Amino acid sequence: MKTQNNKTNSLNKGLAILCLSFIFCTTINAQDKIILKNGDELNAKVTEITETEVKFKRFDNLSGPTRVIYKSEIFSIKYENGTKDVFNSTPKTSITQNNEPVYVQSTEPVVKNSPADNTFDPDTSDFAKKRRKTFSGPRIGFTYIAAGTSADYLAREGKQNLISQFGWQFEGRLFTVENGMSGIIEFIPLIGGVEQGMFIPSANLLIGLRGGTKRSYEFAVGPNFSVIPDYLGHRKGSVGLVLAAGTSFKKGNVNFPVNLAFVPSVGSKESVMNEDGSLTEKKFQTGWRISLIVGFNSRKK
């Protein structure tokens, strides 16, 4: 009886060891393995592959922070489903004076069968992990000037209160969170009224947020500086607030923003001389302005 019990205990231990081994092997196979060019191996769960980076979580801390490593440091990735990506250099051919081919290794990594795709912006690294990205490009549009001192001046000069706008957009993308939303800062200088022989400069500094979908919606707010005529027609600087909202389309590496910008009327008090030589204090409003601005930009760095 004792011998039989020992055999039963040994069998149970063997089954337990077999089960643990199976669980261990399954766990090992359920992880991705990143092999670096220096020979190190990382057990990980790859979450995203961009043009220049691989994002992953440590397999022993899947609830921890997302980590980033450049593709140029990676030799290969073996995924849990058994597929494998190899990152290598692409040979380029050049011809010598003797017409003999010489193969030069490019430093650009090549990746095949990338498991991740982001239809709007494949780079979702934040400012702490990757340097800021900058964009720039032309902007054109129209501005409607509502009743006020500016519109009155244009009417006295025989001009229309609907003027053209030409300018340039300088954009910096400060960060991008995991769902694709980005924090942005923009500087947009504009010249208005050239089609009517006028030169009306303005500048806008905007801080806002942009969504991360393929058709990205955005909102921004900031100061506006304009050189506009006062009630006497004297051109002087005016500071106001600009509120902007719109959307942005992406085609390849080019963005196509479409924005509406609203600048509220700015009030002032001026001493006006009456016919008898006395002064009267009057209130004036510049008149609000609304602009439709479109354009395109591309990434600079």
HUSUL-V556861 format. One record per pair of residues at least 24 apart in sequence whose ideal C-beta (glycine too) atoms are under 10 Angstrom apart, sorted by the first residue. I is the first residue (numbers start at 1). J is the second residue. D is the distance in whole Angstrom. If there is no record, write none. Layout:
i=I j=J d=D
i=I j=J d=D
This chain:
i=27 j=59 d=9
i=28 j=59 d=9
i=28 j=80 d=9
i=29 j=80 d=6
i=29 j=81 d=9
i=29 j=82 d=8
i=30 j=59 d=9
i=30 j=80 d=5
i=30 j=81 d=10
i=31 j=58 d=10
i=31 j=59 d=4
i=31 j=60 d=9
i=31 j=62 d=10
i=31 j=78 d=9
i=31 j=79 d=9
i=31 j=80 d=6
i=32 j=56 d=7
i=32 j=57 d=10
i=32 j=59 d=8
i=32 j=77 d=6
i=32 j=78 d=7
i=32 j=79 d=5
i=32 j=80 d=6
i=32 j=81 d=9
i=32 j=83 d=10
i=32 j=85 d=10
i=32 j=115 d=9
i=33 j=59 d=9
i=33 j=76 d=9
i=33 j=77 d=7
i=33 j=78 d=5
i=33 j=79 d=8
i=33 j=80 d=9
i=33 j=84 d=9
i=34 j=69 d=7
i=34 j=73 d=9
i=34 j=74 d=6
i=34 j=75 d=9
i=34 j=76 d=8
i=34 j=77 d=5
i=34 j=78 d=8
i=34 j=85 d=10
i=35 j=74 d=7
i=35 j=75 d=5
i=35 j=76 d=5
i=35 j=77 d=7
i=35 j=78 d=7
i=35 j=84 d=10
i=35 j=86 d=10
i=35 j=87 d=10
i=36 j=69 d=8
i=36 j=73 d=6
i=36 j=74 d=6
i=36 j=75 d=6
i=36 j=76 d=9
i=37 j=72 d=8
i=37 j=73 d=6
i=37 j=74 d=7
i=37 j=75 d=5
i=37 j=76 d=9
i=37 j=87 d=8
i=37 j=88 d=10
i=38 j=73 d=8
i=38 j=75 d=9
i=39 j=75 d=9
i=40 j=73 d=9
i=40 j=75 d=10
i=41 j=75 d=10
i=41 j=78 d=10
i=42 j=67 d=9
i=42 j=69 d=8
i=42 j=74 d=9
i=42 j=77 d=9
i=44 j=69 d=9
i=44 j=77 d=9
i=45 j=79 d=10
i=45 j=80 d=8
i=46 j=77 d=6
i=46 j=79 d=7
i=46 j=80 d=9
i=46 j=85 d=9
i=46 j=114 d=10
i=46 j=115 d=7
i=46 j=116 d=8
i=47 j=115 d=9
i=47 j=116 d=7
i=47 j=124 d=10
i=47 j=178 d=9
i=48 j=114 d=9
i=48 j=115 d=9
i=48 j=116 d=4
i=48 j=117 d=9
i=48 j=118 d=7
i=48 j=122 d=8
i=48 j=123 d=9
i=48 j=124 d=7
i=48 j=125 d=9
i=48 j=178 d=9
i=49 j=74 d=10
i=49 j=77 d=8
i=49 j=85 d=8
i=49 j=87 d=10
i=49 j=111 d=6
i=49 j=113 d=10
i=49 j=114 d=5
i=49 j=115 d=7
i=49 j=116 d=5
i=49 j=117 d=9
i=49 j=118 d=10
i=49 j=122 d=8
i=50 j=111 d=10
i=50 j=114 d=9
i=50 j=116 d=8
i=50 j=117 d=10
i=50 j=118 d=8
i=50 j=121 d=9
i=50 j=122 d=4
i=50 j=123 d=5
i=50 j=124 d=8
i=50 j=125 d=8
i=50 j=130 d=10
i=51 j=108 d=10
i=51 j=109 d=9
i=51 j=111 d=9
i=51 j=114 d=10
i=51 j=122 d=6
i=51 j=123 d=7
i=51 j=253 d=10
i=52 j=108 d=10
i=52 j=109 d=8
i=52 j=122 d=9
i=52 j=123 d=8
i=52 j=125 d=9
i=52 j=130 d=9
i=53 j=122 d=9
i=53 j=123 d=7
i=53 j=124 d=10
i=53 j=125 d=6
i=53 j=129 d=8
i=53 j=130 d=7
i=54 j=85 d=9
i=54 j=87 d=9
i=54 j=109 d=10
i=54 j=111 d=9
i=54 j=114 d=10
i=54 j=116 d=9
i=55 j=116 d=8
i=55 j=123 d=10
i=55 j=124 d=8
i=55 j=125 d=7
i=55 j=129 d=9
i=55 j=178 d=9
i=65 j=129 d=10
i=66 j=124 d=9
i=66 j=125 d=9
i=66 j=126 d=9
i=66 j=129 d=8
i=66 j=178 d=7
i=67 j=129 d=9
i=68 j=125 d=6
i=68 j=126 d=9
i=68 j=128 d=10
i=68 j=129 d=5
i=68 j=130 d=7
i=70 j=109 d=9
i=70 j=130 d=10
i=71 j=108 d=9
i=71 j=109 d=4
i=71 j=110 d=9
i=71 j=111 d=7
i=72 j=107 d=7
i=72 j=108 d=9
i=72 j=109 d=6
i=73 j=109 d=9
i=74 j=109 d=7
i=74 j=111 d=9
i=75 j=109 d=10
i=76 j=111 d=10
i=77 j=111 d=9
i=77 j=113 d=10
i=77 j=114 d=10
i=77 j=115 d=9
i=79 j=113 d=9
i=79 j=115 d=7
i=81 j=115 d=9
i=83 j=112 d=9
i=83 j=113 d=6
i=83 j=115 d=8
i=84 j=112 d=9
i=84 j=113 d=8
i=85 j=110 d=9
i=85 j=111 d=5
i=85 j=112 d=6
i=85 j=113 d=6
i=85 j=114 d=7
i=85 j=115 d=8
i=86 j=110 d=8
i=86 j=111 d=8
i=86 j=112 d=7
i=86 j=113 d=10
i=87 j=111 d=6
i=87 j=112 d=9
i=88 j=112 d=10
i=118 j=176 d=10
i=118 j=180 d=7
i=118 j=212 d=8
i=118 j=214 d=9
i=119 j=180 d=9
i=119 j=212 d=10
i=119 j=213 d=8
i=119 j=214 d=5
i=119 j=215 d=10
i=119 j=250 d=8
i=120 j=180 d=6
i=120 j=182 d=10
i=120 j=210 d=10
i=120 j=211 d=8
i=120 j=212 d=6
i=120 j=213 d=6
i=120 j=214 d=5
i=120 j=215 d=8
i=120 j=216 d=6
i=120 j=248 d=9
i=120 j=249 d=10
i=120 j=250 d=6
i=120 j=255 d=10
i=121 j=173 d=9
i=121 j=176 d=7
i=121 j=180 d=6
i=121 j=182 d=8
i=121 j=210 d=9
i=121 j=212 d=7
i=121 j=213 d=10
i=121 j=214 d=10
i=121 j=216 d=8
i=121 j=250 d=7
i=121 j=255 d=9
i=121 j=299 d=10
i=122 j=180 d=10
i=123 j=173 d=9
i=123 j=176 d=7
i=123 j=299 d=9
i=124 j=175 d=10
i=124 j=176 d=5
i=124 j=177 d=7
i=124 j=178 d=6
i=124 j=179 d=8
i=124 j=180 d=6
i=124 j=181 d=9
i=124 j=182 d=9
i=124 j=212 d=7
i=125 j=175 d=9
i=125 j=176 d=7
i=125 j=178 d=10
i=126 j=174 d=9
i=126 j=175 d=4
i=126 j=176 d=6
i=126 j=177 d=7
i=126 j=178 d=9
i=126 j=182 d=10
i=126 j=183 d=9
i=127 j=173 d=9
i=127 j=174 d=6
i=127 j=175 d=4
i=127 j=176 d=8
i=127 j=183 d=8
i=128 j=175 d=8
i=129 j=175 d=9
i=129 j=176 d=10
i=130 j=175 d=9
i=130 j=176 d=9
i=131 j=301 d=8
i=132 j=172 d=6
i=132 j=173 d=6
i=132 j=174 d=6
i=132 j=175 d=8
i=132 j=185 d=9
i=132 j=301 d=8
i=133 j=171 d=9
i=133 j=172 d=7
i=133 j=173 d=4
i=133 j=174 d=9
i=133 j=175 d=10
i=133 j=176 d=8
i=133 j=182 d=9
i=133 j=184 d=10
i=133 j=299 d=6
i=133 j=300 d=8
i=133 j=301 d=7
i=134 j=170 d=7
i=134 j=171 d=7
i=134 j=172 d=5
i=134 j=173 d=7
i=134 j=185 d=10
i=134 j=297 d=10
i=134 j=299 d=7
i=134 j=300 d=5
i=134 j=301 d=6
i=135 j=169 d=8
i=135 j=170 d=8
i=135 j=171 d=4
i=135 j=172 d=8
i=135 j=173 d=7
i=135 j=184 d=9
i=135 j=186 d=9
i=135 j=253 d=10
i=135 j=254 d=10
i=135 j=255 d=7
i=135 j=257 d=9
i=135 j=296 d=10
i=135 j=297 d=4
i=135 j=298 d=6
i=135 j=299 d=5
i=135 j=300 d=6
i=135 j=301 d=9
i=136 j=168 d=7
i=136 j=169 d=6
i=136 j=170 d=5
i=136 j=171 d=7
i=136 j=172 d=10
i=136 j=186 d=10
i=136 j=187 d=10
i=136 j=297 d=6
i=136 j=298 d=8
i=136 j=299 d=9
i=136 j=300 d=6
i=137 j=168 d=7
i=137 j=169 d=6
i=137 j=170 d=9
i=137 j=171 d=8
i=137 j=254 d=8
i=137 j=255 d=8
i=137 j=256 d=9
i=137 j=257 d=8
i=137 j=295 d=6
i=137 j=296 d=5
i=137 j=297 d=3
i=137 j=298 d=6
i=137 j=300 d=10
i=138 j=166 d=8
i=138 j=167 d=7
i=138 j=168 d=6
i=138 j=169 d=7
i=138 j=294 d=10
i=138 j=295 d=5
i=138 j=296 d=7
i=138 j=297 d=8
i=139 j=165 d=7
i=139 j=166 d=8
i=139 j=167 d=5
i=139 j=168 d=6
i=139 j=169 d=5
i=139 j=186 d=10
i=139 j=188 d=6
i=139 j=189 d=9
i=139 j=190 d=7
i=139 j=257 d=8
i=139 j=259 d=8
i=139 j=291 d=10
i=139 j=293 d=5
i=139 j=294 d=7
i=139 j=295 d=4
i=139 j=296 d=9
i=139 j=297 d=9
i=140 j=164 d=8
i=140 j=165 d=7
i=140 j=166 d=6
i=140 j=167 d=8
i=140 j=190 d=9
i=140 j=292 d=10
i=140 j=293 d=7
i=140 j=294 d=6
i=140 j=295 d=6
i=141 j=165 d=5
i=141 j=166 d=8
i=141 j=167 d=9
i=141 j=190 d=8
i=141 j=192 d=10
i=141 j=258 d=9
i=141 j=259 d=8
i=141 j=260 d=9
i=141 j=261 d=9
i=141 j=291 d=6
i=141 j=292 d=5
i=141 j=293 d=4
i=141 j=294 d=6
i=141 j=295 d=8
i=142 j=192 d=9
i=142 j=195 d=10
i=142 j=290 d=9
i=142 j=291 d=7
i=142 j=292 d=6
i=142 j=293 d=8
i=142 j=294 d=10
i=143 j=190 d=8
i=143 j=192 d=6
i=143 j=193 d=9
i=143 j=200 d=9
i=143 j=202 d=9
i=143 j=261 d=8
i=143 j=263 d=9
i=143 j=289 d=5
i=143 j=290 d=7
i=143 j=291 d=4
i=143 j=292 d=8
i=143 j=293 d=9
i=144 j=287 d=10
i=144 j=288 d=9
i=144 j=289 d=7
i=144 j=290 d=5
i=144 j=291 d=8
i=144 j=292 d=9
i=145 j=192 d=9
i=145 j=193 d=10
i=145 j=200 d=10
i=145 j=228 d=9
i=145 j=263 d=9
i=145 j=265 d=10
i=145 j=286 d=9
i=145 j=287 d=6
i=145 j=288 d=8
i=145 j=289 d=5
i=145 j=290 d=9
i=145 j=291 d=10
i=146 j=265 d=7
i=146 j=285 d=9
i=146 j=286 d=9
i=146 j=287 d=4
i=146 j=288 d=5
i=146 j=289 d=7
i=146 j=290 d=8
i=147 j=265 d=9
i=147 j=285 d=8
i=147 j=287 d=5
i=147 j=288 d=9
i=148 j=228 d=9
i=148 j=231 d=9
i=148 j=265 d=6
i=148 j=266 d=9
i=148 j=267 d=9
i=148 j=284 d=8
i=148 j=285 d=5
i=148 j=286 d=5
i=148 j=287 d=2
i=148 j=288 d=8
i=148 j=289 d=9
i=149 j=228 d=8
i=149 j=229 d=7
i=149 j=230 d=6
i=149 j=231 d=5
i=149 j=232 d=9
i=149 j=233 d=9
i=149 j=238 d=10
i=149 j=265 d=9
i=149 j=266 d=9
i=149 j=268 d=8
i=149 j=270 d=10
i=149 j=284 d=5
i=149 j=285 d=7
i=149 j=286 d=5
i=149 j=287 d=7
i=150 j=200 d=9
i=150 j=226 d=9
i=150 j=228 d=5
i=150 j=229 d=6
i=150 j=230 d=9
i=150 j=231 d=10
i=150 j=238 d=9
i=150 j=265 d=9
i=150 j=266 d=10
i=150 j=285 d=9
i=150 j=286 d=5
i=150 j=287 d=5
i=150 j=288 d=10
i=150 j=289 d=8
i=151 j=229 d=10
i=151 j=286 d=9
i=151 j=287 d=5
i=151 j=289 d=10
i=152 j=229 d=8
i=152 j=230 d=10
i=152 j=231 d=7
i=152 j=233 d=9
i=152 j=284 d=9
i=152 j=286 d=10
i=152 j=287 d=8
i=153 j=228 d=8
i=153 j=229 d=4
i=153 j=230 d=8
i=153 j=231 d=8
i=153 j=232 d=9
i=153 j=233 d=5
i=153 j=234 d=9
i=153 j=235 d=9
i=153 j=286 d=10
i=154 j=193 d=8
i=154 j=196 d=8
i=154 j=198 d=8
i=154 j=200 d=10
i=154 j=228 d=10
i=154 j=229 d=8
i=154 j=233 d=10
i=154 j=287 d=10
i=156 j=229 d=9
i=156 j=233 d=7
i=157 j=196 d=9
i=157 j=197 d=10
i=157 j=198 d=8
i=157 j=229 d=9
i=157 j=233 d=8
i=158 j=196 d=9
i=159 j=193 d=7
i=159 j=196 d=5
i=159 j=197 d=8
i=159 j=198 d=7
i=160 j=193 d=9
i=160 j=195 d=9
i=160 j=196 d=7
i=161 j=287 d=8
i=161 j=289 d=9
i=162 j=193 d=10
i=162 j=195 d=10
i=162 j=196 d=9
i=163 j=191 d=10
i=163 j=192 d=5
i=163 j=193 d=4
i=163 j=194 d=8
i=163 j=195 d=7
i=163 j=196 d=7
i=163 j=198 d=7
i=163 j=200 d=7
i=163 j=289 d=9
i=163 j=291 d=9
i=164 j=190 d=10
i=164 j=191 d=9
i=164 j=192 d=7
i=164 j=193 d=7
i=164 j=194 d=6
i=164 j=195 d=5
i=164 j=196 d=8
i=164 j=198 d=10
i=164 j=200 d=10
i=165 j=190 d=5
i=165 j=191 d=7
i=165 j=192 d=5
i=165 j=193 d=9
i=165 j=194 d=9
i=165 j=200 d=9
i=165 j=202 d=8
i=165 j=261 d=10
i=165 j=291 d=6
i=165 j=292 d=9
i=165 j=293 d=6
i=166 j=190 d=7
i=166 j=191 d=5
i=166 j=192 d=8
i=166 j=193 d=10
i=166 j=194 d=7
i=166 j=195 d=10
i=166 j=295 d=10
i=167 j=191 d=6
i=167 j=192 d=9
i=167 j=201 d=9
i=167 j=202 d=8
i=167 j=203 d=9
i=167 j=204 d=9
i=167 j=293 d=8
i=167 j=295 d=8
i=168 j=295 d=9
i=168 j=297 d=9
i=169 j=204 d=10
i=169 j=206 d=10
i=169 j=255 d=10
i=169 j=257 d=7
i=169 j=259 d=9
i=169 j=293 d=9
i=169 j=295 d=6
i=169 j=296 d=9
i=169 j=297 d=6
i=170 j=205 d=10
i=170 j=297 d=9
i=170 j=300 d=9
i=171 j=206 d=9
i=171 j=210 d=9
i=171 j=255 d=9
i=171 j=257 d=9
i=171 j=297 d=6
i=171 j=299 d=10
i=171 j=300 d=9
i=172 j=300 d=10
i=173 j=210 d=8
i=173 j=299 d=9
i=174 j=207 d=9
i=176 j=210 d=9
i=176 j=212 d=7
i=177 j=209 d=10
i=177 j=212 d=8
i=178 j=212 d=9
i=179 j=211 d=8
i=179 j=212 d=6
i=179 j=213 d=9
i=180 j=210 d=9
i=180 j=211 d=7
i=180 j=212 d=2
i=180 j=213 d=7
i=180 j=214 d=10
i=180 j=216 d=8
i=181 j=209 d=6
i=181 j=210 d=7
i=181 j=211 d=6
i=181 j=212 d=5
i=181 j=213 d=9
i=181 j=216 d=9
i=181 j=218 d=10
i=182 j=208 d=9
i=182 j=209 d=7
i=182 j=210 d=5
i=182 j=211 d=8
i=182 j=212 d=7
i=182 j=216 d=8
i=182 j=218 d=9
i=183 j=207 d=8
i=183 j=208 d=8
i=183 j=209 d=6
i=183 j=210 d=8
i=184 j=208 d=6
i=184 j=209 d=7
i=184 j=210 d=5
i=184 j=218 d=7
i=184 j=219 d=10
i=184 j=220 d=7
i=184 j=248 d=10
i=185 j=220 d=9
i=185 j=222 d=8
i=186 j=218 d=10
i=186 j=220 d=7
i=186 j=222 d=8
i=186 j=244 d=8
i=186 j=257 d=9
i=186 j=259 d=10
i=186 j=297 d=10
i=187 j=222 d=9
i=188 j=222 d=10
i=188 j=224 d=10
i=188 j=242 d=9
i=188 j=244 d=9
i=188 j=259 d=9
i=188 j=261 d=9
i=188 j=293 d=8
i=188 j=295 d=9
i=189 j=225 d=9
i=190 j=224 d=10
i=190 j=226 d=9
i=190 j=261 d=10
i=190 j=291 d=8
i=190 j=293 d=8
i=192 j=226 d=9
i=192 j=227 d=10
i=192 j=228 d=10
i=192 j=289 d=9
i=192 j=291 d=9
i=199 j=227 d=9
i=199 j=235 d=10
i=200 j=226 d=7
i=200 j=227 d=7
i=200 j=228 d=7
i=200 j=229 d=9
i=200 j=235 d=9
i=201 j=225 d=9
i=201 j=226 d=7
i=201 j=227 d=5
i=201 j=228 d=10
i=201 j=235 d=10
i=201 j=237 d=10
i=202 j=226 d=4
i=202 j=227 d=7
i=202 j=228 d=8
i=202 j=238 d=9
i=202 j=240 d=10
i=202 j=242 d=9
i=202 j=263 d=9
i=202 j=289 d=9
i=202 j=291 d=9
i=203 j=227 d=10
i=203 j=242 d=10
i=204 j=240 d=10
i=204 j=242 d=5
i=204 j=244 d=8
i=204 j=261 d=7
i=204 j=263 d=9
i=204 j=291 d=9
i=204 j=293 d=10
i=205 j=242 d=9
i=206 j=242 d=7
i=206 j=243 d=9
i=206 j=244 d=6
i=206 j=259 d=9
i=206 j=261 d=9
i=208 j=243 d=10
i=208 j=244 d=7
i=208 j=245 d=9
i=210 j=246 d=10
i=210 j=247 d=9
i=210 j=248 d=7
i=210 j=255 d=10
i=210 j=257 d=9
i=211 j=247 d=9
i=211 j=248 d=9
i=213 j=247 d=10
i=213 j=250 d=10
i=214 j=248 d=10
i=214 j=249 d=8
i=214 j=250 d=7
i=215 j=247 d=6
i=215 j=248 d=8
i=215 j=249 d=6
i=215 j=250 d=8
i=216 j=246 d=9
i=216 j=247 d=6
i=216 j=248 d=5
i=216 j=249 d=8
i=216 j=250 d=7
i=216 j=255 d=8
i=216 j=257 d=9
i=217 j=245 d=8
i=217 j=246 d=7
i=217 j=247 d=5
i=217 j=248 d=8
i=218 j=244 d=8
i=218 j=245 d=7
i=218 j=246 d=6
i=218 j=247 d=7
i=218 j=248 d=6
i=218 j=257 d=8
i=218 j=258 d=10
i=218 j=259 d=8
i=219 j=243 d=8
i=219 j=244 d=7
i=219 j=245 d=5
i=219 j=246 d=8
i=219 j=259 d=10
i=220 j=244 d=5
i=220 j=245 d=8
i=220 j=246 d=9
i=220 j=259 d=8
i=220 j=261 d=9
i=221 j=245 d=10
i=224 j=261 d=8
i=224 j=262 d=10
i=224 j=263 d=5
i=224 j=264 d=9
i=224 j=266 d=9
i=224 j=289 d=9
i=226 j=263 d=8
i=226 j=266 d=9
i=226 j=286 d=9
i=226 j=289 d=8
i=228 j=266 d=9
i=228 j=286 d=6
i=228 j=287 d=9
i=228 j=289 d=9
i=229 j=286 d=9
i=230 j=268 d=8
i=230 j=270 d=7
i=230 j=284 d=7
i=230 j=286 d=8
i=231 j=268 d=9
i=231 j=270 d=6
i=231 j=272 d=8
i=231 j=282 d=8
i=231 j=284 d=5
i=231 j=285 d=10
i=231 j=286 d=9
i=232 j=270 d=8
i=232 j=272 d=9
i=232 j=284 d=10
i=238 j=263 d=10
i=238 j=266 d=6
i=238 j=268 d=9
i=238 j=286 d=6
i=239 j=266 d=8
i=240 j=264 d=7
i=240 j=265 d=8
i=240 j=266 d=5
i=240 j=286 d=8
i=240 j=288 d=9
i=240 j=289 d=9
i=241 j=266 d=9
i=242 j=289 d=9
i=242 j=291 d=9
i=243 j=290 d=10
i=244 j=291 d=9
i=244 j=293 d=8
i=246 j=292 d=9
i=246 j=293 d=8
i=246 j=294 d=9
i=248 j=296 d=10
i=248 j=297 d=9
i=249 j=296 d=9
i=251 j=296 d=9
i=252 j=298 d=9
i=253 j=298 d=6
i=253 j=299 d=6
i=254 j=296 d=6
i=254 j=297 d=7
i=254 j=298 d=5
i=254 j=299 d=9
i=255 j=295 d=9
i=255 j=296 d=7
i=255 j=297 d=5
i=255 j=298 d=7
i=255 j=299 d=8
i=256 j=294 d=7
i=256 j=295 d=8
i=256 j=296 d=5
i=256 j=297 d=8
i=257 j=293 d=8
i=257 j=294 d=7
i=257 j=295 d=6
i=257 j=296 d=8
i=257 j=297 d=7
i=258 j=292 d=8
i=258 j=293 d=8
i=258 j=294 d=5
i=258 j=295 d=9
i=259 j=291 d=8
i=259 j=292 d=8
i=259 j=293 d=5
i=259 j=294 d=8
i=259 j=295 d=9
i=260 j=290 d=7
i=260 j=291 d=7
i=260 j=292 d=6
i=260 j=293 d=8
i=261 j=289 d=8
i=261 j=290 d=7
i=261 j=291 d=4
i=261 j=292 d=8
i=261 j=293 d=6
i=262 j=288 d=7
i=262 j=289 d=7
i=262 j=290 d=5
i=262 j=291 d=8
i=263 j=287 d=10
i=263 j=288 d=6
i=263 j=289 d=4
i=263 j=290 d=8
i=263 j=291 d=8
i=264 j=288 d=5
i=264 j=289 d=9
i=265 j=289 d=8
